[in-house]
Structures are given as C-alpha cells and as structure tokens.
Amino acid sequence: MPRTARASLGGYCYHVINRGNARATVCHQPDDYDAFVRLLQRGCARLPMRLVGFCLMPNHFHLALWPYGDGDLSDWMGWLLTAQVRRHHKVYRSSGHIWQGRFRAFAIEQDDHLRAVLRYIERNPLRAGLVSRAEDWPWSSLRWRREPPLLPFLDPGPAQRHAQWLEHVNAPQTAAELAAVRRCVQRGMPLGSAGWVEQTASRLGLECTLREAGRPPRAASRSGVRVDADKSLFGEE
C-alpha cells in the first residue's frame, strides 16, 4: 500500500477514511455516533478546518476535508482520532487499537470529481442497505441538507451541491464512478482530470500511486509516471 499524503498541503480537498481495527465495529450505539459528531465540531473549533462532508458508519468513517494550511490535515486528524479513542476506551473499559491505522487520504480536484466523492460519501448508508433513503441516516452531512439550517461547522466547499442534490445522491452511481473512487481509496492516489492528477501527485510526492501494482508503466509522461486517469468517469471520451 503506497504511503498517503498525511503531512498534506493546504488548499486541496481530501477524502479521508479509516476503518475499525480488523474491520471491527467502532460505533455500537447512537451515543457513539453523536459523540463522534461532537468531536468533529470541537475539532473545527480547536484548529480551523473546513469540513465539507462526512458519514459515520458502524466500523468506518468518511470525511471530506478542505484544510487551510500545510500540515493542518495531519494535525486535525491526529487530534480527532486520539480524542475518539480515549472516549471509546473510557466508555467500554477497553484497551489497544481501535482503528486499523492513523488514516488514509487522497486529494480531489475541486470540480465534478469532488461532487462525485461527496455523493459517494453521503450515499454510503444507502449503499450498505442501512436506510431506504440516504438522508435518513442520522450521522451524515446529507441529513443536514434535508433539515436546514446546516450544522455551523459544515462548509459548503469549493464545488457546491446543486438544487437536486438529494435525488442525485439517492440515484445509483455508475460503475465507472464507483471504480474510480475506490481505486483512489485503495492506492491513495489523487482523483481528477489527467493533467491535474499528474501535477498533484508530483506536488504531494505520490507518483508511485499512479503506477499499476506489479507492472511496469505502459505509457509514461515526461516525468516517467503513468497517469491512470479514468476519462469515462463523467462521460468524457
């Protein structure tokens, strides 16, 4: 697994995820989810962070974060996970690892690619069969778009949702969309148009994430990095 951009640059949007250790359940009851949401709010007050979207699931979470400065993402996530683990151990009288690691993150171009990730994040409970409508899941940013006003610590982000966002999230995603997002999650590679992906991977030191595992690059740029962008993600040819 390639190293993700933990000491990341400010100004980019990032999809941040983590799973319970050995995929174990982390949020066992509503109080656990509610406490996590409160920690998100405290984190935004403690170190200014633009939280564009989130979804808390039983054994994992998804966040869309837009940090201001270099290194803010790492500092903010470090505090969040430490605070959550301390609470978990106190409530359940447990010890040891709660999460499978620190976190994983990849940068996202601030256009339809970001909207695709936000849709992926907010559609998670529906995709998992936990609700019949995505906005019915209480611990997702989508709920607060159905029940305004927005949470005060939620940021609209640089690629705002359109007026029909609820119906858009509830509609099935294409296989190409899902594959593109999941590939970035698995590799820690940026998600965006081909030129943006290559430039961003170079800035973040993630060129290795653009190469097929175990295969030499078939088509290389001037820097020698193969750009594996999915041009069909939004119907482009």
N, C-alpha and C positions, 0 to 999 in steps of 0.2 A: 504494500500500500504506500503510494507516494506521500511525502510529507505535505500537509496542508499549510496554508498561509496563516499561521497562528499569530505571528508578530506582523499583522497586516497593515496595509497602508490605509489612511483615512480617505474619505471621499468615494470609495467604492461601496456598492451594496453587496451584502454577503448572505448566502443561505447557510445557516448554522444548524447542525444537528448533533444529537447524542442519543445513545441507547443505554438502557439498563445493562449492567454487567451480566454477561451470558444471556442477554435478552430478558432478564427478569423484570417483573412488574415493579415500578417505582411509585406510581400514584395508585394507591389502593382504595381510596375513598375520596369523596368530594372535598374534604378538608385539605387533602394533599394538593389537589389541583388549585384550590383557592389560595393556599399559602404560596404556591409557585407564582401565581399571578401577582400576588402582593410583592414577592421578591423582584419580579420584573419591574414593578413600579418603583420600588426602593432603589433598584439598580440604576434606573434612568435619572433619579433624583441625586444619587450619590456621584455618578460620573455621567455627564450629559451624553446620551445615546439616543439615536433616532430608531425606534422600534416600529418597523413598517408593517409587520405581520407576525403572527405566531399561532401555533397549535400545540397543545399539550395532550399527549396520548398516554395510555397506561404504562408503556415501557419505553417511550422515547418522546422527543420534542423536536419541533421545527421552529426556527426563528428567522425572520428577515431583518437584518440589522444594517444600518447606514451610519457607520462611525464618522465622527468629525476629524479626528487626528490619527496620526500613525501610532500604532500600538494600543489604541483605545479598545479595539475588539478583544484582544487578548486579556487586558486588564479587567474589562467589564465581565467577560465570561468567567474569568478566574474567580472573581468575587461571587458571581451568581451561583456557580456550581458548589463552591465552598459553603456558602450560606445554606443552600438547599440540602447538602449532605449533612451538615450539622443538625438541621432541623429533623431530617429523617432519622438519624441516629438517636436523637433525644426522644422523639415520639415513639419509635419502635424498639428502643433499647437494643440497637444493633451495632455492628462494627464492620469494618472492612470496606471494600469498594462498592459503591452504588452504581456508578457509571462505568462504561467499558473503557473510557479514557477521558482526556480533557474535553475535547470537542473536535468536530470536523467542520470545515467551512470552505465554500468556494465563492468567488466573485461573480457578479452577474451584471451584464450590460443593462443600462438604465432605460430600457425601451420595452418592446413586447416580450423580450426574454425575461425581464423582471416580472411582468404581469403573468407570464406562464408559471414562474416559480411561486408567486403568490397564490395563484389558482391551485397549484399542486399542494401547497401547504394547507390552505383553508379547506380543500376538498378531502383531506386525509380521513376524517371520521366517516364520511360517506363512503369513501373507497374501502374502508375497513369494515363496513356493514354495521357501524355503531349507531347510526341515525338514518332516517329516511330523507332528511334534508340537511345539507352541510351546515346551515346556520343554526340548526337545533343543538349542535354540540356546544355546551356552555363555556368551554375553555379554549376558545379560538377567537382570533380577531374578527372573524366573519360575523359572529354573533352581534358585535357592537356596530356593525354596519346595518343590521336589521333593526337594532334597538338604539337609535341615536339618543343622546349625543355620544360621540366616540369617547373611549377612555382617554383621560387627559394626557396620558403618556404615549398614546399611539400617534405616529406621524403619517401623513398621507403618502409620503415618499415622492421620489422624482418621476415616477411613471404611474399616475393616479388611475384608479379603477374607473371604469365607465359606468353610466347610469344603470345598465342592465347587469351589473356585476353579480348579483345573487344568482340569477338564472344562468349566467355564464359559468360560475363555479359548479353549479349543480348539473350542468351538461357534461357528458363524458369527454375526457381528454383523448386526443388522438394517440395512437400507438407511437408515432414519431415524437410527440411532445413528451410522453412518459419516458421513452427510451433516452431522449436527450438529457432530461433532468436526472434520471437515475445513473446515467453514465458519469455525469459530473459529480454526483454524490459518491459514487464508488471510487473515482480517481482523484477527487479533489481538484478537478480542472475547472477553469472559468467557463461560463456559459454566455455565448453571444455570437455575433457575426464573426466570420473567419478572421478578418484583419484585427478586430478588437480582441479576439481570443489570443492570437499570437502576441500582440503587443502587451496585453495584460499578464499573460503567463511569463513573459520576459521580465516585466517590472517586478513581479512577485516571486521570481525565482522558481517557477513551476513548469519549466519547459518539459521536464520528464513526464508530466501528466498527460501531454498531448500525444505520446507515442503509444502504439499498441503494445500491450504486455507480451514480452517474449518474441516480438517480431522486429526486424529492422524497418526503419521508415521507408515506405514505398514512394512517397512523394515529399520532397523537402523544400522548405523555404530557403532563403539565403542564409538564415541562421542555422540551417540543418535540422529544424524542428518540423515535424509533420503536423499540419493543422487538421484535426479530425472534426471539423465543424459539420453539423447536420443542417444542410441548406434546406431540407424539406420541413423543418420544424414549424414554420409558419406558411407553408405552401409555396415557398420560393423554389425556383428551378435554377 
